Amino acid sequence: MKVGGHLYGSSSGHQELLGEVLDDDSTVADAFIYSYKESFTGFSASLTQSERQKLMRRREAIDDAIEDKVDIISYSQGFKSTLQKDKVSWAFLRALKNGILTSAAAGNYGNYYYKVTNGAPWVMTVAASLKDRYLETKLELKGEDKPIIVYDTINTFETQDSFYPLLDEKASAESTRKRELIAESNGYTILSNYEKDEGKDVFFEFAQINLLDKAIKEREKGAIVLGGRSYDFNESKKLQFPIASIFLDEQKQGKLWEYYKKDQSKETKIHKTEEIPREEGWVPTVAHLSSRGPNCDSFLANILKPDIAAPGLDIIAGWPENVKLSSDRPSNDYRHLRFNIMSGTSMACPHATGLALYLKSFKRWSPSAIKSALMTTSTEMTDEGYEFAYGSGHLNATKVRDPGLVYETHYQDYIDYMCKLGYNTEKLRSHVGSDKIDCSKTEIDHDADLNYPTMTARVPLPLETPFKKIFHRTVTNVNDGDFTYLGEINYRGDKDFDEIIVDPPELKFSELGETKTFTVTVTGISKRNWKKNKAFMTRNTWLTWTEKDGSRQVRISVVCSSRMLGPSPDNPLMKVYLVHVDFELYHGDCKQYQQLLKKVVHGRSPKDALVYCYKEVVSGFAAKLTDEEAKKLIGEKGIYGVDEDEVYSMNVEPYSHRLAKDINN
C-alpha cells in the first residue's frame, strides 16, 4: 500500500508547496519543520489559520494521489464549510471515481450539533471514541491514606524514589524559611545540591508556568501545577512537562492545600503515569471533543454523519524529532522523540484507514463496499448524542472481514443524487471536471435518498404530528453459496416509533454478487423525547439482517429526526439584519446577543449567525438570519428594531463630467 507523492515527494517539493500557501510575512525557512520520506510522503510545518486553509484547499495533492493510484486517502484535517465551497470534498469524489476511498476526521469542535466536518456522502467520516484503558497519575502525600489521583497528566518519568519536601514558590520569605527549617530537620536541602542531586517538589499556579523553567534549571525533583479548569478522562487535554510533574484542577488542589496547612512535615511523591484497564463490560463512548452531526448543509440533510467511531483519545502517534513534545511551554524542554501521546478525530481517522486498508489487501471491493463493511459490522454504542455522535457505531476489526452483505453506491449515484437535490449543473461540472453532467432533466426531490449503509430522514414540523418515511435499499451478497437473511428491527430503551415494516422481511441469495432490493417504512408521531423535550428523534434503532442458520449480522441505523435544518450560509434566503437593542438591558455584550440569537436561529450556532457587535455608534448587532428568524427576533424583550441591511450605491459623477455639463448648460 502506498500514499501519493507524485509531484511533492521530496523535501524540495514539500518546501515548494509550502511556499505557495504562506502569508506575505512568513518564510519557508521559519515555517518548515520536517520532511517525511519513508513511512509516508508528507511534511510538518508551523502555519497560521489562513495558511492551513489555503493548504487544505490544494486539490493538486489529491489529484497527485489519484495519479499515483493510491489505495486509500487518509485525511486528518477539516474545516466547517458548505459543500459548494468545499473543493477538497469534490476532489475526494474524483478519487472515488478512480476506486479510491477517503477516510476523514469528523472534526474536534466538541459536543455540539451541526459541527461535523468532511460530511460528503462519498467520504468515510470518523468520530473519536475513548479507549478501553485510561491514563492515571497519582500524587502521594506522606502520612495520608489516600493519594490524589488525576486523569489529565502524562508523567513519563519514573515514580520518585522517595518523598520530597513541598515548597510553594509564591509564598512569603518568612513562611519559606519556616519550611526550609522543617525540611532541613528531616535531612533535606531546599536549594539545589548538584553533587547529591537532592531537591524538592515545588508547586505553583498554571498562570505562573514560567516558574517551571526555574524548577528545571535548579534541578528540582518535581513540579505540581495548579490550574483552574477541571478535566476528566473523557477530555483530550493532557498536560506533560519535562520534569516529574502532575496537574491539579480546582477540585483536586483543595486536598493539597488542606494537607499543606497541617502542622506537619509536608512531603510528596509524584508517581509515573499508568495505563488502567476499564471495568469489565465497559462500552465505548464518544469523546467530548468529537464533532457531532447532523450535516448543516441542505444538500446533505439525508445523510447521517459521522459514519463511524474509532479510538481517538490518548493515542501513541508519530512525532517529528525536531519538535519539542510540550510545544512552547516550558522554553527549556529539550526532549525529542519519534512518538507522542495525542488525541482527536485526527487520531481516530487513521484507525479506520488502517482497517479499510487491511480489508482492501485481500478484497477487490469498491470504496463504498469497504465503507459499508466497516459500518455494518460496527459495535453498538451509547452516547447522549446518539447516532449524531457516533454514526453506525464503533469500529470492530474482528467482524469486518466477513460482513455478509454490503450497500454499494457508485460515482454516478452520487451525481444523480446531487442533481435530484437541485444542485447547479455548471457548478457540478466544475467540481468534478466533467462537461457531460446535465441536471436539467432531473426532477427535483428534496427527500432523495442514497443506497447508504444508514437510513436518515427529517420529519416535518410542528412536533406531535404523525410522520411516514420510506427508505429504499439494495444489498449485495459478497459470499459464495446459498444464504438466507431475516430482517429484524431492534431498539434499545424507549420505542420512539409506532411501526417499522421491512418488505420483504426475508432475502435469499444463491450466488456471489447477487443483489436484492427492499424497503423500510417508518411511521410514528414526532413526540418530544430529545434535547430537553424540544425535539424528536428515533434513538438507538436499527435494522439487522441476520443470516439464517449462520452467524453473520448486517446492522444499519434508522434515524428520523425533527431537528430543523439550518439554512446554508450561501442560501439566498439568508440576509444580514441590523438589530437595535436596549443598551440598559444588553450593555453591548456580544455573549448576551448570542444568547438572544439562540432563541430564534435553527440548525446552526448563534456564533455562526452573529456578524458584528456594535458598541459605540449604535447599540445592537448585525446577524445573518432568514425572514422567519428575523420576525421571531422582533418579539424579544429589549428589541427596538430589526431592519434588513441595505447596500447603497453612491451615484457620484466624476468632477470632469459635471464640469462638462456646466459648460454645456
PELIN-V182159 format. One record per residue. N is the residue number from 1. SS is DSSP state (alpha for helix, beta for strand, coil for the rest). PSI is psi in radians with two decimals (none if undefined). D_LAST is the distance of its C-alpha to the last C-alpha in Angstrom with 1 decimal. Layout:
BEGIN
((N SS PSI D_LAST) (N SS PSI D_LAST))
END
This chain:
BEGIN
((1 coil 2.46 81.2) (2 coil 2.87 78.3) (3 coil 2.81 74.7) (4 coil 2.41 71.7) (5 coil 0.60 71.2) (6 coil -0.82 70.1) (7 coil -0.62 67.1) (8 coil 0.88 67.6) (9 coil 0.05 71.4) (10 coil 2.94 71.8) (11 alpha -0.72 71.0) (12 alpha -0.63 68.4) (13 alpha -0.67 66.9) (14 alpha -0.76 66.8) (15 alpha -0.56 65.0) (16 alpha -0.80 62.5) (17 alpha -0.75 61.7) (18 alpha -0.73 61.5) (19 alpha -0.43 59.1) (20 alpha -0.28 56.6) (21 alpha -0.12 56.3) (22 coil 2.58 56.5) (23 coil 2.91 53.7) (24 coil -0.54 52.2) (25 coil 0.20 54.4) (26 coil 2.65 57.6) (27 coil 2.68 60.0) (28 alpha -0.68 62.5) (29 alpha -0.67 65.3) (30 alpha -0.61 64.7) (31 alpha -0.61 64.2) (32 beta 2.34 66.9) (33 beta -0.95 70.3) (34 beta 2.53 72.7) (35 beta 2.21 72.9) (36 beta 2.35 75.3) (37 coil -0.31 77.0) (38 coil -1.21 80.3) (39 coil -0.55 80.4) (40 coil 2.96 76.8) (41 coil 2.13 73.7) (42 beta -2.97 71.0) (43 beta 2.85 70.2) (44 beta 2.56 69.6) (45 beta 2.72 66.7) (46 coil 2.02 65.2) (47 coil 2.68 61.7) (48 coil 2.97 58.9) (49 alpha -0.77 57.9) (50 alpha -0.66 54.8) (51 alpha -0.67 56.9) (52 alpha -0.74 59.5) (53 alpha -0.72 56.9) (54 alpha -0.69 55.6) (55 alpha -0.66 59.1) (56 alpha -0.56 60.0) (57 coil -0.02 57.2) (58 coil 1.67 58.6) (59 alpha -0.36 59.6) (60 alpha -0.61 61.0) (61 alpha -0.69 64.1) (62 alpha -0.76 64.9) (63 alpha -0.61 64.3) (64 alpha -0.70 66.6) (65 alpha -0.68 69.2) (66 alpha -0.78 68.9) (67 alpha -0.58 69.4) (68 coil -0.14 72.4) (69 coil 0.85 73.8) (70 coil 2.84 74.6) (71 coil -0.59 76.7) (72 beta 2.64 74.7) (73 beta 2.18 71.7) (74 beta 2.07 72.3) (75 beta 1.67 69.1) (76 coil 0.91 69.5) (77 coil 3.05 65.9) (78 coil 2.36 63.4) (79 coil 2.50 60.2) (80 coil 2.20 58.9) (81 coil 2.70 56.3) (82 coil 2.74 55.3) (83 coil -0.55 56.7) (84 coil -0.49 53.3) (85 coil -0.24 52.7) (86 coil 1.51 56.4) (87 alpha -0.52 56.5) (88 alpha -0.72 60.0) (89 alpha -0.65 61.4) (90 alpha -0.58 60.1) (91 alpha -0.60 61.8) (92 alpha -0.56 64.9) (93 alpha -0.67 64.6) (94 alpha -0.62 64.5) (95 alpha -0.74 67.6) (96 alpha -0.65 69.3) (97 alpha -0.48 68.6) (98 coil 0.30 70.7) (99 coil 0.34 73.5) (100 coil 2.14 72.6) (101 beta 2.46 72.9) (102 beta 2.21 70.7) (103 beta 2.18 72.3) (104 beta 2.65 69.7) (105 beta 2.47 69.8) (106 coil -0.25 68.7) (107 coil 2.72 67.2) (108 coil 0.77 68.3) (109 coil 0.03 65.9) (110 coil -3.02 68.9) (111 coil 1.06 70.3) (112 coil 2.51 67.0) (113 coil 2.78 66.1) (114 coil 0.54 63.3) (115 coil -0.01 63.6) (116 coil 2.49 65.3) (117 coil 2.94 63.8) (118 coil 0.88 64.4) (119 coil 0.19 64.7) (120 coil 2.50 64.1) (121 coil -0.36 67.0) (122 coil 0.07 67.9) (123 beta 2.49 68.6) (124 beta 1.89 71.8) (125 beta 2.17 70.6) (126 beta 2.17 73.3) (127 beta 2.88 73.8) (128 beta 2.33 76.0) (129 beta 2.96 79.3) (130 coil 2.70 82.1) (131 coil 3.02 85.1) (132 coil 0.20 88.7) (133 beta 2.72 89.2) (134 beta 2.83 87.5) (135 beta 2.33 87.5) (136 beta 2.31 89.5) (137 beta 2.38 89.9) (138 beta 2.50 92.5) (139 beta 1.93 92.7) (140 beta 2.28 96.4) (141 beta 2.14 97.3) (142 coil 2.25 100.7) (143 coil -0.12 103.0) (144 coil 2.58 100.8) (145 coil -0.70 101.8) (146 coil 2.40 98.5) (147 coil 2.93 95.8) (148 beta 2.19 92.0) (149 beta 2.29 90.7) (150 beta 2.83 87.0) (151 coil 0.15 85.2) (152 coil 0.32 82.1) (153 beta 2.48 83.7) (154 coil 1.83 84.8) (155 coil 1.81 87.5) (156 coil -0.07 88.8) (157 coil 2.60 91.2) (158 coil 2.62 94.9) (159 coil 2.35 96.2) (160 coil 2.42 97.0) (161 coil -0.26 100.7) (162 coil 3.09 101.4) (163 coil 2.51 99.8) (164 beta 2.61 97.6) (165 beta 2.55 96.7) (166 beta 2.19 93.5) (167 beta 2.21 91.2) (168 beta 1.96 88.0) (169 coil -0.29 85.7) (170 coil 0.07 83.8) (171 coil 2.83 86.8) (172 coil 2.83 87.7) (173 alpha -0.67 90.0) (174 alpha -0.86 92.8) (175 alpha -0.54 92.9) (176 alpha -0.78 92.4) (177 alpha -0.64 95.5) (178 alpha -0.73 97.4) (179 alpha -0.56 96.6) (180 alpha -0.73 97.5) (181 alpha -0.70 101.0) (182 alpha -0.79 101.4) (183 alpha -0.74 100.5) (184 alpha -0.60 102.7) (185 alpha -0.36 105.6) (186 coil 0.16 105.2) (187 coil 0.27 105.4) (188 coil 2.76 101.7) (189 coil 2.59 99.4) (190 coil -0.84 95.9) (191 coil 2.74 94.5) (192 coil 2.39 94.3) (193 beta 1.65 97.6) (194 coil -0.48 96.9) (195 coil -0.79 100.6) (196 coil -0.13 101.6) (197 coil 0.71 98.1) (198 beta 2.69 98.4) (199 coil -2.66 95.4) (200 coil 2.91 94.0) (201 beta 1.96 91.7) (202 beta 2.66 88.6) (203 beta 2.57 86.2) (204 beta 2.91 82.7) (205 beta 2.66 79.5) (206 alpha -0.53 77.2) (207 alpha -0.39 74.4) (208 alpha 0.69 76.7) (209 coil -0.34 77.1) (210 coil -0.36 76.9) (211 alpha -0.35 80.4) (212 alpha -0.61 81.5) (213 alpha -0.73 80.9) (214 alpha -0.73 83.3) (215 alpha -0.71 85.8) (216 alpha -0.73 85.8) (217 alpha -0.66 86.0) (218 coil 0.11 89.0) (219 coil 0.80 90.6) (220 coil 2.81 90.9) (221 coil -0.59 92.7) (222 beta 2.97 90.0) (223 beta 2.38 86.9) (224 beta 2.01 86.2) (225 beta 2.18 82.5) (226 beta 2.13 81.6) (227 coil 3.00 78.4) (228 coil -0.55 76.6) (229 coil 2.47 75.7) (230 coil 2.24 78.4) (231 coil 2.86 79.0) (232 coil 3.14 81.5) (233 coil 0.24 82.7) (234 coil -0.21 80.1) (235 coil 2.84 77.3) (236 coil -0.35 76.3) (237 coil 1.97 76.1) (238 coil 2.18 79.2) (239 beta 2.36 79.4) (240 coil 2.54 81.5) (241 coil 2.79 82.1) (242 coil 0.67 84.0) (243 coil 2.68 86.9) (244 coil 2.13 89.2) (245 beta 2.87 86.9) (246 beta 2.53 86.2) (247 beta 2.23 83.2) (248 beta 2.15 83.8) (249 coil -3.03 81.2) (250 alpha -0.76 81.1) (251 alpha -0.78 84.0) (252 alpha -0.58 86.3) (253 alpha -0.29 85.9) (254 alpha -0.68 87.4) (255 alpha -0.62 90.7) (256 alpha -0.75 90.5) (257 alpha -0.68 89.8) (258 alpha -0.76 92.7) (259 alpha -0.70 94.9) (260 alpha -0.54 93.5) (261 coil -0.16 94.3) (262 coil 2.60 97.9) (263 coil 1.31 100.5) (264 coil 3.01 101.7) (265 coil 2.31 101.1) (266 coil 1.79 97.7) (267 beta 2.49 97.8) (268 beta 2.86 96.0) (269 beta 2.14 96.2) (270 beta 2.18 93.1) (271 coil 2.67 94.1) (272 coil 2.47 92.7) (273 coil 2.38 90.4) (274 beta 2.64 92.3) (275 beta 2.09 91.3) (276 beta 2.20 92.8) (277 beta 2.51 93.3) (278 coil 2.94 92.1) (279 coil 2.74 94.5) (280 coil 2.40 96.1) (281 coil 0.06 94.2) (282 coil 2.39 90.8) (283 coil 2.34 87.9) (284 coil 2.47 84.7) (285 coil 2.83 81.7) (286 beta 2.45 78.0) (287 coil 2.57 76.9) (288 coil -0.59 74.6) (289 coil -0.38 72.0) (290 coil 2.31 71.7) (291 coil 2.48 68.5) (292 coil 2.71 68.9) (293 coil -2.91 67.4) (294 coil -3.14 66.2) (295 coil 2.45 63.2) (296 coil -0.11 59.9) (297 coil 2.29 58.2) (298 alpha -0.46 58.0) (299 alpha -0.18 58.9) (300 alpha 0.34 62.2) (301 coil -0.53 63.2) (302 coil 0.34 66.3) (303 coil 2.14 67.7) (304 coil 2.17 70.1) (305 coil 2.57 69.4) (306 coil 3.01 71.0) (307 coil -0.67 73.5) (308 beta 2.78 76.5) (309 beta 2.57 77.7) (310 beta 2.78 79.6) (311 beta 2.26 81.0) (312 coil 0.06 78.3) (313 coil 2.29 79.7) (314 coil 0.96 81.6) (315 beta 2.32 81.6) (316 beta 2.05 82.9) (317 beta 2.72 80.1) (318 beta 2.54 79.5) (319 coil 2.33 78.0) (320 coil 2.29 76.8) (321 coil -0.37 79.4) (322 coil 0.28 77.0) (323 coil 2.32 75.4) (324 coil 2.61 77.0) (325 coil -0.59 78.5) (326 coil 0.64 77.1) (327 coil -2.25 73.5) (328 coil 0.18 72.4) (329 coil 2.19 75.0) (330 coil 3.04 77.1) (331 coil -0.44 76.0) (332 coil 0.65 79.6) (333 coil 1.88 80.3) (334 coil 0.29 81.6) (335 coil 2.36 82.9) (336 coil 2.01 81.9) (337 coil 2.89 83.2) (338 coil -0.12 82.5) (339 beta 2.71 82.3) (340 beta 2.88 80.9) (341 beta 2.10 81.1) (342 beta 2.88 77.7) (343 coil 2.71 76.4) (344 coil 2.97 73.6) (345 alpha -0.34 72.7) (346 alpha -0.40 72.3) (347 alpha -0.54 76.1) (348 alpha -0.71 76.7) (349 alpha -0.83 74.7) (350 alpha -0.46 77.1) (351 alpha -0.81 80.1) (352 alpha -0.67 78.6) (353 alpha -0.81 77.6) (354 alpha -0.71 81.2) (355 alpha -0.65 82.8) (356 alpha -0.70 80.4) (357 alpha -0.71 81.4) (358 alpha -0.80 85.1) (359 alpha -0.70 84.7) (360 alpha -0.39 82.9) (361 coil -0.38 85.6) (362 coil 0.11 88.0) (363 coil 2.15 85.8) (364 coil 1.15 83.5) (365 coil 2.81 81.3) (366 coil 2.83 77.6) (367 alpha -0.72 75.4) (368 alpha -0.55 75.2) (369 alpha -0.71 79.0) (370 alpha -0.78 79.6) (371 alpha -0.75 77.2) (372 alpha -0.74 78.9) (373 alpha -0.73 82.3) (374 alpha -0.69 81.3) (375 alpha -0.76 79.8) (376 alpha -0.29 82.5) (377 coil 0.12 85.3) (378 coil 2.87 83.8) (379 beta 2.45 85.6) (380 coil 2.54 84.6) (381 coil 2.89 83.0) (382 coil 2.25 82.5) (383 coil 2.58 79.4) (384 coil -0.37 77.4) (385 coil -0.10 74.4) (386 coil -2.51 76.5) (387 alpha -0.39 75.3) (388 alpha -0.17 71.8) (389 alpha -0.68 73.5) (390 alpha -0.04 75.9) (391 coil -2.15 75.1) (392 coil -0.40 78.2) (393 coil -2.80 80.5) (394 beta 2.40 82.0) (395 coil 2.32 82.7) (396 coil 1.74 86.3) (397 coil -0.32 87.5) (398 coil -0.31 91.0) (399 coil -0.26 89.8) (400 alpha -0.45 86.7) (401 alpha -0.39 88.8) (402 alpha 1.29 90.0) (403 coil -0.27 87.4) (404 coil -1.16 88.9) (405 beta 2.61 85.7) (406 beta 2.68 82.1) (407 coil 1.98 78.7) (408 coil 2.45 76.7) (409 coil 2.29 72.9) (410 coil 3.02 71.4) (411 alpha -0.87 68.1) (412 alpha -0.53 67.0) (413 alpha -0.69 68.0) (414 alpha -0.69 65.5) (415 alpha -0.84 62.7) (416 alpha -0.67 63.6) (417 alpha -0.79 63.7) (418 alpha -0.64 60.2) (419 alpha -0.76 59.0) (420 alpha -0.53 60.7) (421 coil -0.02 59.0) (422 coil 0.39 55.6) (423 coil 2.48 54.7) (424 coil 2.26 51.8) (425 alpha -0.82 53.0) (426 alpha -0.70 50.6) (427 alpha -0.71 51.4) (428 alpha -0.72 55.1) (429 alpha -0.75 55.0) (430 alpha -0.71 53.3) (431 alpha -0.77 55.8) (432 alpha -0.09 58.9) (433 coil 0.72 57.7) (434 coil 2.25 58.4) (435 coil -0.03 56.3) (436 coil -0.19 59.1) (437 coil 2.33 58.4) (438 coil 1.91 57.0) (439 coil 0.01 56.9) (440 coil -0.50 55.0) (441 coil 0.03 58.3) (442 coil 2.27 59.8) (443 coil 2.27 60.2) (444 coil 2.30 58.8) (445 coil 1.74 61.7) (446 coil -0.17 61.0) (447 coil 0.31 64.8) (448 coil 2.60 65.5) (449 coil 2.69 68.5) (450 coil 2.81 69.9) (451 coil 1.13 73.5) (452 coil 2.61 73.5) (453 coil 0.42 76.7) (454 coil 2.82 75.5) (455 beta 2.12 74.3) (456 beta 2.39 71.3) (457 beta 2.68 69.2) (458 beta 2.45 67.2) (459 coil 2.63 68.4) (460 coil 2.65 66.0) (461 coil 2.77 65.2) (462 coil 3.02 66.1) (463 coil 2.96 69.4) (464 coil 0.53 72.8) (465 coil 2.64 71.9) (466 beta 2.64 73.9) (467 beta 2.76 72.7) (468 beta 2.18 73.9) (469 beta 2.38 73.1) (470 beta 2.21 74.5) (471 beta 2.42 74.7) (472 beta 2.25 75.6) (473 beta 2.67 77.3) (474 beta 2.30 79.3) (475 beta 2.62 81.9) (476 beta 2.29 83.5) (477 beta 2.27 87.2) (478 coil 0.36 87.7) (479 coil 2.65 91.5) (480 coil 2.54 94.2) (481 coil -3.11 96.5) (482 coil 2.27 96.5) (483 beta 2.52 94.8) (484 beta 2.29 94.1) (485 beta 2.41 91.7) (486 beta 2.25 91.6) (487 beta 2.33 88.4) (488 beta 2.40 88.6) (489 beta 2.20 86.2) (490 beta 2.61 86.9) (491 beta 2.70 85.4) (492 coil 2.35 86.3) (493 coil -2.51 86.1) (494 coil 2.58 84.6) (495 coil 2.02 83.9) (496 coil 0.28 80.2) (497 coil 2.85 80.2) (498 coil -0.83 82.1) (499 beta 2.49 83.0) (500 beta 2.11 82.3) (501 beta 2.21 83.6) (502 beta 2.15 84.1) (503 beta 2.05 84.5) (504 coil 2.77 86.7) (505 coil -0.08 88.7) (506 beta 2.36 90.6) (507 beta 2.25 89.6) (508 beta 2.33 92.1) (509 beta 2.51 91.6) (510 coil -0.09 93.9) (511 coil 2.80 92.2) (512 coil 2.35 90.0) (513 coil -0.04 86.3) (514 coil 2.50 86.7) (515 beta 2.63 83.9) (516 beta 2.48 84.1) (517 beta 2.51 81.4) (518 beta 2.92 81.6) (519 beta 2.65 79.5) (520 beta 2.10 79.5) (521 beta 2.12 78.5) (522 beta 2.19 77.8) (523 beta 2.66 77.8) (524 beta -2.94 77.7) (525 beta 2.31 75.9) (526 coil 1.33 73.4) (527 coil 2.71 75.3) (528 coil 1.70 74.2) (529 coil 0.14 76.4) (530 beta 2.71 74.2) (531 coil 1.01 71.9) (532 coil 0.68 73.4) (533 coil 0.50 73.5) (534 coil -0.08 69.8) (535 beta 3.02 70.0) (536 coil 2.55 72.3) (537 beta 2.39 73.8) (538 coil 1.79 76.8) (539 coil 2.48 78.4) (540 coil 0.93 81.1) (541 beta 2.33 81.4) (542 beta 2.65 82.4) (543 beta 2.20 83.5) (544 beta 2.15 86.5) (545 beta 2.00 88.0) (546 beta 2.25 91.6) (547 beta 2.24 93.8) (548 coil 2.25 96.9) (549 coil 0.57 100.0) (550 coil -3.02 98.0) (551 coil -0.12 96.2) (552 coil 2.43 92.5) (553 beta 2.31 89.9) (554 beta 1.85 86.2) (555 beta 2.30 84.2) (556 beta 2.56 80.5) (557 beta 2.55 78.6) (558 beta 1.99 77.3) (559 beta 1.99 74.4) (560 beta 2.28 72.6) (561 beta 2.57 70.2) (562 coil 0.10 67.9) (563 coil 2.18 65.8) (564 coil 2.33 62.2) (565 coil 2.18 60.2) (566 coil 2.53 57.3) (567 coil 2.48 54.0) (568 coil 2.52 53.1) (569 coil -0.42 50.4) (570 coil -0.07 48.6) (571 coil 2.25 49.0) (572 coil -0.29 45.6) (573 coil -0.26 47.2) (574 coil 2.21 47.1) (575 beta 2.76 44.2) (576 beta 2.21 43.5) (577 beta 2.49 43.9) (578 beta 2.14 43.4) (579 beta 2.08 46.4) (580 beta 2.24 46.4) (581 beta 2.91 49.9) (582 coil 2.00 52.0) (583 alpha -0.63 52.4) (584 alpha -0.41 55.7) (585 alpha -0.64 57.1) (586 alpha -0.33 55.8) (587 coil 0.47 55.2) (588 coil 0.42 52.7) (589 coil 2.02 55.6) (590 alpha -0.62 54.7) (591 alpha -0.63 58.3) (592 alpha -0.60 58.1) (593 alpha -0.69 54.9) (594 alpha -0.67 56.8) (595 alpha -0.62 59.6) (596 alpha -0.79 57.2) (597 alpha -0.52 55.8) (598 alpha -0.46 59.3) (599 coil -0.37 59.7) (600 coil -0.43 57.0) (601 coil 2.63 56.4) (602 coil 2.41 58.7) (603 coil 0.15 59.9) (604 coil 2.87 58.5) (605 coil 2.64 58.9) (606 alpha -0.56 56.8) (607 alpha -0.64 56.1) (608 alpha -0.53 54.4) (609 alpha -0.56 52.3) (610 beta 2.24 51.1) (611 beta -0.78 47.9) (612 beta 2.53 47.3) (613 beta 2.17 48.7) (614 beta 2.33 46.5) (615 coil -0.19 48.3) (616 coil -1.17 45.8) (617 coil -0.79 42.4) (618 coil 2.89 43.9) (619 coil 1.96 47.4) (620 beta -2.75 47.8) (621 beta 2.91 47.5) (622 beta 2.47 45.7) (623 beta 2.59 47.9) (624 beta 2.03 47.8) (625 beta 2.79 49.1) (626 coil 2.91 49.4) (627 alpha -0.67 48.3) (628 alpha -0.74 51.9) (629 alpha -0.66 52.6) (630 alpha -0.70 49.5) (631 alpha -0.70 50.8) (632 alpha -0.60 54.2) (633 alpha -0.53 52.8) (634 alpha -0.58 51.2) (635 coil -0.05 54.7) (636 coil 2.70 56.0) (637 coil 2.37 56.9) (638 coil 0.20 54.3) (639 beta 2.06 51.3) (640 beta -0.50 48.3) (641 beta 2.60 46.0) (642 beta 1.84 45.6) (643 beta 2.39 42.0) (644 beta 2.32 40.8) (645 coil 2.45 38.8) (646 coil 2.57 35.2) (647 coil 2.10 32.9) (648 coil 2.33 29.3) (649 coil 2.15 26.5) (650 coil 1.73 24.0) (651 coil 1.25 20.8) (652 coil 2.15 18.9) (653 coil 2.63 16.5) (654 coil 2.60 17.1) (655 alpha -0.66 15.4) (656 alpha -0.61 14.3) (657 alpha -0.76 12.5) (658 alpha -0.65 10.6) (659 alpha -0.69 9.9) (660 alpha -0.69 8.6) (661 alpha -0.73 6.1) (662 alpha -0.71 5.1) (663 alpha -0.75 5.4) (664 alpha -0.59 3.8) (665 coil none 0.0))
END
